[in-house]
Each structure stands twice: as structure tokens, then as C-alpha cells.
Amino acid sequence: MAAAFERPTFCCCRKVVTGSAKSESLNSSRDCPVDIASASNFQHFQIQHFHLELDINFPSREIQAVEVLDLVCLHPDTQSLVLDSHQSLLIRSVNAKCRCNSGENSWPLSHRLDPFTDYGSSLVITLPAAIKPLSNFQIIIRYTTADGPAIWWLDPELTNGKSKPFLFTHGHSVCNRSFFPCFDTPAVKSTYSATVMVPPGIRVLMSATRSTFDEQENIYRFQMEYPVPAYLLALVAGDLISADIGPRSRVWAEPCLLKIATAKLNGTVERWLSAAENLFGPYMWERKKANIFKGEKIGFPSFSGAAFTCLETTFRLEALHRQLKLLGDESPVSRLQVKFEPGVNPSSLMNLFTYEKGFCFVYYLSQLCGDTKCFDSFLRAYVEKFKFTSVVAADLLEFFLGFFPELREKCVDNKEGLEFERWLNASGPPLLEPDLSQGSSLIKPVESLYQLWSSETLDGNRITDIDISKWKTFQIVHLLDKLLDRSPLPHEAMMKLSKSYSALLDSMNAEIRIRWLQIVVRNNYLPDFYKVRRFLENHTSRMYTGPLYEDLCAGTMKAIAMETFYLTQNRLHVNLRRAIQQIFAHSANPAAVMTLLEDKPSDASNPISLRDVNVSA
């Protein structure tokens, strides 16, 4: 860029700062951060620790909970505590406890739940006058969870073992406010502890550094000793057992999956950790846990060095360009630094551009310094300086230029060469993409096979000579993506594809199967449609079900999509049900989806079927 680098327009967390206040706000962001995705007044308090007591009730799909927050009030005249919460939480009572001149006192507190956005509410708690600035106090909240975006319940039939129920939570980006009231912003980090009660035979895991189990009382206790943001708290409960897969790594899975999980991961995680430590310094989290609970063959790649990295990067960058082709080069969401408006769910701004364009930006920085070892030293120093803090683009770039003062002198002081502003704020594709030639040994076979399938005259002998069962996952995914882009295919090609690969792909992981089934749908290949229905009946992730429902509704198979949904809707999380209903609503006339939008309940013994809905395919 022609001028010296201008600080990005993000404040400490997500806040966009404009106008004359921009420089002043950014300079003071460490002391007074703003986050427009949080309803809380976290700037007024310091959270020292919080504790959760959770009693998980699978039959009612509820968690009876008590939360204890250890706080310090930082500002005088603060009359209320405002926490991020959610309309799905039933707040039963709020109390305060603090030590005053007369000893320890406690008070019941008035509270209310105010609207904030469609992804959360604000829990406003009136504080007693006895709480003074810089004094320690506790807030005790008793509440009950219901269906919210953070908590996913699976009936036994949706698990691989089909004998016990399953529960897991998902906190990113702003979902954990439906799990527990909190300061739901990356600007606030805290240690936490938890006790969890579950029925006998259910194992509980949490994202914690220490855990114990009281077998007599059937209570699990957890402790997170490092400060983390609220969205990183995670819980899983179900029929889980473990096996060590390295000196400091362990895999947890349903019993029927443990053998294959161990075989796939044994020794691999230790190699990953060692490689990461060479770049970023010692691994701090003691034992690494990998949790596997999907009923499918695991698709973890082997550690293959530069060639595999180039293959994976090729796959991801092609997905980026595919998305950009759909949205257009001028789409604002293709910027690295997307303007964040009030009411916009932060999760919607985390996309391919965030990760893949961001990856290319980091590659650009590595090319600026010109020495791989020097850049590795920078990465290690960067992680050491900013661990356990919130970082924005300005922090990264200022630290980068401080680490390489010759770049600051050459490119900033002399106003030459740097493209930081364009990288952060320009829409469209990355300004620079990495050299992927080292991946040719893995990429060329994919390109060759794709060309054979794209030929007007299929050469069956040459096609069958290539055994894709020995390929790596990303090679198969890369091939299927290219065939999916080319669909609909000639009917003869589709028939031969199914004959050659359908049975093999059935045994592979969901990343591969979802792409094959999309090819089936886009080509209206009826002999394999039963596999589409079976897949939708057994998967509860929007990442996999959403694309299939969208493709079904975009073609002539809406009736199949709607009947499958009615047969499975009771086993889907409420947010996934609503997402599928939105797909139906956008793809059919309103009369055809009226029943769907009413969220009409059904029971498994007497499900609603197409007889109940007038659907035009």
C-alpha cells in the first residue's frame, strides 16, 4: 500500500470503530473493550472464577443447574450486573453473597431477562448497595436449561451403540449463553470448575485440565486451571470408554468405535503435538483428548508432510473459489475484516474466507520475511506473548513489524510495498496464494482420473486401473468435488460412477459420503436414493444434512426430503429442525410448507407423513 499501515477497524473483540474516535478507541481497547455481540456489562467487573453444578436429566432433556460467579466490581455506582443469557434458560433465582463489616451476608436479588438479539438475551441482576467497588462477592444463579443452540441431546437410536442416550454441547461462537449465563465475549477469560451428576453408566467429559470421579455418589468433578473464554467450555456425556494412543494423548469413543478409533489415531496425535511444539513451544494442556462419537469410519489423514499439506490446501482453496463464484468478487463477506453490525450472529461471519483467505495472508507474511526459520521464530514468540489474551489484526501486525524491524523501516517508514490494508479490507480472492507444486504427487492422479470421467467417451479399462481405495481422504474429496461441480453428468457416466465407487464410498467417512450423495441427488440417480434417505435418518449435523436437503429441494425430490424430515424430526435438535424448515420455506410455495413452519409435533410411533401435507414436487 502507498501509505503507512492504518490500524484495522476492529476494537478489542468485534466492535467496529469508525470516525474520529477510531484511533482513541483502539489505543484504549485493552482497558475498555467493547463487544456489540455481548449484552453484558463485562467492562464493569472482573471475573475471578466460576463454578457450575449440573444435574443432567436425559428423559426430560433438561439440566438443573447452579452457577456461582466470583466477581469484583471495578466501577463505582454500578447498580446492576448484566450477563449474556438466552430465552431458552429458565432463571429460577439469583442470590448474592459477600463479606462485609458485619460478617458474611447473602441477599436474594431481583432479576429480569430482556431481549437482546435472536441468538441471546440479557440477564439483568440488581446488585445490593453493600457491594462496594474492588470488593469480592459471589452471584449464585439457579436455573434450568431447555432446548437451546448450545445443548444437543441424542436419543439412543442416534448413537452407534443404540443403547444409551448422548449429550454434547457446542459453545462457538455465542452459543454457550444458552448453557449458562456468562460474559460471552473473548475479551473475558476465566478459570472454572464443575460438578456433574448423571445416571449410572453415563461417562462425562469436559474441556478441563483436571477431573475426578466419585463412584459412590456418581459425581464427576472438573477443574480448568487456565483462563479461557466462555465459548470454550464444552461437555459431553454418554456411553464412552477410553484408550491411550500416545504418551500424553487418549481417545474416547463409544465401546463399539474404540478399536477403530485407536487404530486410526495410535501414535498420530503425538506426532501432531511434536510438530506443533517445534513451531509454537511446549504443549500446555497436559493430556490431549480426542473424542469420537459418530457412528462412522474415522477419516483422519496420516501425517504426510509437504505433499499432503499442498493437497489439503488445494482442496480448501478450490472450495474458497467455488464460494466466491457463487457470491461474487464484491461480496462484503469475502473480506478478512468483515464489518460487524449489531444483531448479526458472529457465527455467520466465520466462513471459508475467515480461514482460507486468512491462511493465505499468513503465507504472505511468511514471504515478506523471506526466511522460513525466521518466520517460525516469529510464530513461537507471537504465541508466547499473546497466550491467554484476545488479539486483533493490529496486535498481530504491530508485533510482526516489531519482530522484523527491517520490514518496518523498508515498507512503512519508506512507504513501500506492504499490502496490509488491501488484505484486511478488500473483497475478492486472496492477493497471493501459496506455491502448491510439492503436492503434485497427490494432486496429479486426481486430475488424471477426473479427466477420464469427463471424457465424452469413457475408457473403462483406464478408469478401473486406478484404485482410489488406497487414496488419501482429501484426494477422494477433491475428485468428488470436481464431479459435483460438473453435475449433472451424462447418464452413462453416472451409472458407471455408481458401479465403480458407490459400495466403496459407503464404508468411508461422512466428508466423502456427503459429496457422493450430493452427486446422486444432483443427477437424480434413483438406484442410490435409498442411501440418501438412510444418511439423513442417521445424521444430526447441519454441516452434513443441510447440503443434502438443499439439493433435494432444488431439484425434483422435495417430496422425499419432506417425508424424510417428518420421519426424523423428533430426533433432531430444535435449531436443526428450524434450519431445515427454512430450506423448505425458500424452495416451495408457502401452502406446501405451512405445516412445517407450525413446528407440528409428531411421535416416533405415529409420524407425520406426506399424507398430512399437500406437497407439489
N, C-alpha and C positions, 0 to 999 in steps of 0.2 A: 504494500500500500504506500501511497505517496507521503502520508503524514505519520507522525509518531502514533504508536498504538493507543487507541482510546479504550478506556475501561468498559467492559461489557455492561449491558443494561440490567443485569440481574442484581438484586440485593442479596442479602446473606443466604436466603433459602430459595425462594422462587420469585420474589417480588420484582416486578419491572419498574424501574425508576426512570422518569423522563423529566425533561425541562431543567431549570436552573438548579434544582435540588439534587440532581443526579450525583455530582461529584461528592457533595457533602454527605449524602446518604450512604454512598458506598464506603467512604472513609470511616464512617461511624458504624458500619453494619455489624462489626463484631460486638459492639456494645449494645446496640439497639436494633436487632434484626426484625424484619417484617416478613410475614408469610401469608399471602392472601388465600392460601388453601387451608389455613387453620383458623378456626373460630376462637381459639384460646387466647388468653392474655398472658402467654408464657414469658413475655418480657418482664413481668412484674414479680416473677417467682424464680427461685432456684429449687429444682427437684433433686434431692439427695439420694433417694431410693424409693422404690415402690414394691409392694408385696401383693400377690393375688392368692386367694383361697378359692379353689374351683371344685365344684361337685358336679360331675358330668352325668346327666340322666339321658341315656340313649332312647328309651321308649318315648319320652316326651320331647326329645330333641331340644333340651334346654340345659343351660349351665347356671346353677345357682352360685353366685359369686360374691365375694367380699374383696374390696380393693382398699389398701392402706397406702397413702402417699405421704412421704416425709418431705416437708416443704419448708422453705424460708421465704418470707415476704421481703422483697427488695425495695419497695417503694412506699413511702408514707401515703396515707389517705386511700389505700387500696381497700375497697369495701366488698369486693367480690372476687371469687376465683372462677374463671371460665375455662372449662375443659372441652376438648373435642369429644363428641359423643355421636350417637346415631339414633334415629327414630325407632329402630328395632330393639333398643335396650329399654327394659323396664326398671327405672330407678326406684328402689323401694324406700331407702332412707339415706341421709347424709349426716354425719356427725363430725365434730372437731374435737381434738384433744391437744392440750398444751400445758406446759408447766409455768405457772405464774407465781407471784409472791406468796400466795396462799396455798401453794402446792399444785398438784396435778388436777386439772379441771377438764370437763367434757361438756359439750353442748349439742343438742340436736339443731340442725341448720335447715333453713328453708332453701328450696331449690326449684328450678324450673328448666324445662327443655324447650329451647327456642329453635325455630327453623334457621338453617344456615344455607345449605345447598342440597341438591338431590343426593349427594354422597355423604351427608352428615348433618348433625345438629350441634348446637352449643348447649352445654350443661352449665347453667349459671348458679353458683352457690354463694349465698350471702354469708360473709365472714363476721364473726363476733368482734366487738371492739377490743376485746382482751388480747387479740393477736397484734403484736407490735412489729414494726419493721426490724429486720435482721434477727428475729426470734424464730426458733424452731417450733413447728406444730405439725400435727397429723390431721389428715382428712380421711374418714372411713366411709366408703360408699358400699351399700348393699344393693345388688341389682340382679336381674335375670336376663340372660340373652335369649333372643328368638332368631328367626331366620334373618341373617344379615350377610353382607358380602364377604366378611372375614371367615365365617364358620361353615364348613362343608360336612354334612352328615351323609354317610353311605350305609344303606341297608346291607345286610349280609350278602344278598344275592349279587350286589355290585362289586364285591371283593372277589379275589381269586379263590380263596378258601371257601367262601359262601357259607360260613358257619357263625361268624361274629360280626357285629357292626363295626364301623370305622368312622373316625373323626379326624379331620385335619383343618388347620387354619391357614389363611393366606392374608398377610398384612400389607403387602405392597399395592399401591403407593399410599393410599389413605384409607385402607380397609380396616385396620385394627381398631379404629374408633368405634366399630360395631362389635368388638370383642371386649374392650374395657375403655372407660373414659381416660383420656390422656392428653398430653401436649403432643398432638400428632404432627410434628414438624421435624425435619432432620436437624434443625438448629438446636434441639434439646436432646441430650443424651443422658442416660441414667443407668445405674445398676438396678437389678430387680431380683426378686425371689418369688417362689410359688410353691404351694402345696396343692396337690390334685388328688381327688378321690374318684375312683372308678369302680365298676362292678368287678368281681373276681374274674381272672382270666384275661383282663384287658391290660396291655402294657402301654405306658405313657412315656413319651419323649418330648423334650423341649430344647429350644435353642439356648442352652445354658452351659456353663463351664463345669459345674459340679451337680451331681444328682445322687440321691439315696432312696431306698425303698423300705418302708416299714411293712413287712409281710403280715404282721399280726393285725394291723389296722387297715391294710391295703391302701396306704397313702404314699404317694410319690412326693419327694421334696427336691426342689431345684434352686440353683443359685447362679446368677450371671454376675461375674465379678468385674467385668469391664463395662464402661458406659456405652450404651447403644441407643439408637433412636427407636421410638415405639414400634415402627413398622417391622423391625427385625425380630420381634418376639414371635415365636412360632410354636405350635403344639400339635402333636399327632398322638392318637390313641386307637389301639386296635389289637388284633392278633399278630403280634410282632415278636420275632426272636432275632438274635444277632450272631455274627461270626466275625472274628478278626480277619482282616485282609492285608495287614501290614503291621509293623511295629507300633504305629500310632494311628491306625485307621480301622474302622469297624463298619460293617454293613448291617442294616436292619431291614427285615422283609417279612412278609407272611411266610409261614413254615414251608409251604409248597413252592415258594420262589427262592428260598435261601440258597439252595445248591447252585442254581444257575447264576444268581447274583454274585455269589462267591467266586465261581469260576470265571465270570467276566471281569471282576474287579480285583482279583487277588494280585497284589503287587503293583497294580497300575496306579492306585492313589498315591502310594509312596513315591513313585517316580514323578507324578504331577507335583507333589509337595516339594520334592527336592529341586525340581526345575524352578518352581516359583521362589523357593528360598534363595537360589542363586541370583535371582533378579531383584527380589524385594526384601531380603533379610529373613530372620527366623520366623517360623510359623508360631503364632502366639496362643493358639486356641487348643493346645494340648492334643486331644484325640479327635481326629476328623471322623464324623459320622456321615454315612451315605444311607439315605432312607429310600428303599424301593418297595412300593406297594401297588404298582399297576400290574394287572394280570396279563403280561405280555412278555415276549422275549426282549431282553435288555439290549439296547443298541449303542453301548458305549464304544467309542473308537479306540483302537490301540494307539500308543504313543509313537508316532511315526516320523517326527522331525519336520524338516522344512517342506518336504513334498506334500505331506498331509496338511500342514498349515496352509499351503498355497491352494490345495484342493478345497478346503473348507472356506477359505477367503473367496475363491471363485464362486462357490455356491452362494455365499452371503451377498456378494456384490451384484450378482445377477438378480437376486431377489430384490435388492435395492433398486436397480434399474427397472425391473418389472413394475415395482410400485410407483416409481417416478413416471413411467409411461402412462399409468392409469391416472395419476393425479395432475401431471403437467409440471414442466420445469419451474413455473412460477408459484407453485403451491407453497403457502407460508409454512406448512408443517414440515417441509423439506429443509428448513433452516436448522442449524445446530442450536441456535439460541432462539427458540420459539417464544413469541410474545405470549405471556401467560395472563389471561383475563380472569376477573372474578367469576366464580361459578363454574369454571371449566375444570373437569376432573383431571388431576395431574396424570392419572394412568393413561388418558387418551393421548398425551403428548410423548409418551415413551414408545418409540416406534423404530423401524429399521434405520431411519436417519440418525436417531439418537446414537445407536450403537455402531452401525457400519460407516456412516459418514464421520462419526467420532473416531472410529478406528483409523480411517484414512487421515484424519487430522493429526493423530498421534504419530502416524507414519511420516507425515510431512515434517513434524517437529524433529523426528529422528534424522531425516535427511538434512535439515538445516544444520545440525551439529556435525554431521559428516563422519562420525565415528561411532560404531555400534557399541563398543565398550564404554565410551564416554556417556552415551545415552543411557546405557544400563546403569551406570553410576548415578546419573540424574534420577532415574526411576526409583532407585533404592533410597536416595536422600529425600526424594519427594514423599514417599510412603512414610519414612521415619518422621518427617516434620509434621505431616498433616494427619497422622493416625488419630482416631477418636475425635476428629473435628469435622465441621462442614466446610466444603471447598467449592468455590465458584470459579468460572473461567479466569477471572482477573488474578486469583491466587495462583493458579497454575502457570499463567503466562509470566507473571512477575517473578515467580520462583525460577522458571525456565531461563529467563533473561539474566537473572542474578547468578545462576549456575554457569551460564555461558556468557560472561561479560563481553567477549569479543563480538557476539551477536548483537548485544545491546548497543555497542559502540558503532558497529558497522551498519546495522539495519534500522535502529531507532534514532540514535543521535545524528546519524548522517542521512536519515530519511530514505533508506534504500531497502527494497526487497521484501519486507515482511508482508504477509497476506492475512494477518490475524483477523482483521475486520471483515474481509470477504468470507473467510472460512466460517466465522461465527454467525454472520447476519445475512449472507446471500442465500437465496433459494437455489434449487437445482442440484446437479450431481456434484460429487467431490471435485475439488480443484486438482487433486493429484491422487492417483491410485497406485498401489504397490506393484512392483515387478513380480509376476507370478510364474515366471518361466521355470523355476525349480519344481513346480508341480506338474510338469508335462508328463512324467511317467505315469501319473494317476489320472490326469485330465484327458490325454490323447485317446486312451481306449474308450472313454465315454463319448467323445466327439465322433470317433470312428463308428461305434455301434449306432449312434443316433443317425448318422448319415445313411447307414444301411437301412434303418427303419423309415427314413424319409424318402428313399428312392422310389420312383414310380414303379419299378419292377423289383419286388423283394427277392433277395438272394438268400433263401432259406438255409443253405449249407453254411454260408459265411456267418450268418446270424447265430446258428446253433453251435458253431465252433467257439463262440465267446461265452465262457461260463461266468455269469455275473454272481453266482453264489459265493465266489471267492473274492468278490469286490468288497471294498470298504463301504460303510453306510452312506457316506457323502457321495461316493461315486454313483450308487444306485439312485439316491435322491436327485442328484444332478441330472441323470438320464431321464427320470420320470418328470422332473420339472420341464425339461425341454419338450418332451412328448405332450405334456399338459398344455404348454403354450401353443403347440401345433394343432391341438384338438379343435374340432372333430377330425378324426383320421379317416382315411378310406376304410370301408367295412372289412375288406380282406386283411388290411394291416391290423385292425382291432382284433379280429378273430385269431390271427397268428400271435399277437401280443398275449392274449389271454391264454392260449395254448402253451406258449413258451414260458410265461412268468407267473401266472395267477397263483398256482399252487405253491410256488417258491415264496412269493411275496406274502402269502398268508401267514407264514411262520416268522415273519420279521417284525420289527418294532413299529409303533404307531406312526412315526415320522415317514416311514416308507409306505405303510398300508394306506394312510390317508391320501397320499398322492395317487396311488394306484386306483383307489376307489373314486377319486375325482375324475380320473381318466374314464373309468367305467360310466360315470354319470354323464359327463360331457359328450360321450359318444353313444349314449342311450343303448349300452350293450346289455340287453336284458338277461342273458345267461348268468351274469355275475351280480345281478342286482340283489340277490338274497344276501350277499356278503356286505353290501351297503347297509341293509336293514340290520343285520347282525352286529355290525360295527357300532351303529347308532344306539342299539339296545344295550351295549356293554361299555360305552364310554361316556364320561360325565364332564369332560373338559371342553370348554368353549373353543379352545385352540384347535381341537380336532372335530368336534361336532358342527361348529359354525360353518366352516367352508363347505361341508357336505350338504347341509341344509340350504345354504345359499345357491349351490349349484343345482340341487334338486328343484328349487323354486324358480330358478332362472330358465329352466327347460320345461319339459312336458310332464314332469314327475312330481308335481305338487301334491297330488293325492297320496302318493307313497310317503312323502315327507310328513304330511299331516297325520296320517294314520299311525306312523311310527312314533311321532311325538305323543299322540294320545295314549299309546300303549306304554310309554316310558316316563311320562311327565312327573308322576309321583316320586320317581327315584332321582329326579334332577333337582339341583339347588334352585332356589327361587329366582336368583339372578340369571341363571342359565335359561330357565323357562321363559323369563321375560325377554331375553335376548333372542330366543328362537321365535317367540311371538312377534317381535319386531320384524324379523326376516319375513314371516308370513304376511304381516301387515303391509310391507313395502312391495310385495310381489304379487298380491292378489287384490281383487276388488273387496271393498270393506264388508260387504254382506257375507263373503266367503269365510272371513276370519272373525266375525263378531263373537262367536262363542269362545274363541281363543283369547280375545282381549278381555273377556269377562273373567278369565282365570278360573274357569269352571272346574271344581274338583272332581276327581274320579277315584275309585278304589281299584286295587290290582285285580280283585276277583270279578269286577264288572266294569272294565274300562270303557271309556267313550270311544267310539269308532267312527268310521266315515258315515255310518247310518245316521249319526247325530248331527252331521254338518253337511250342508249343501255346498260341495266344493266343485268348482269347474277346473279341470286340468288344462 
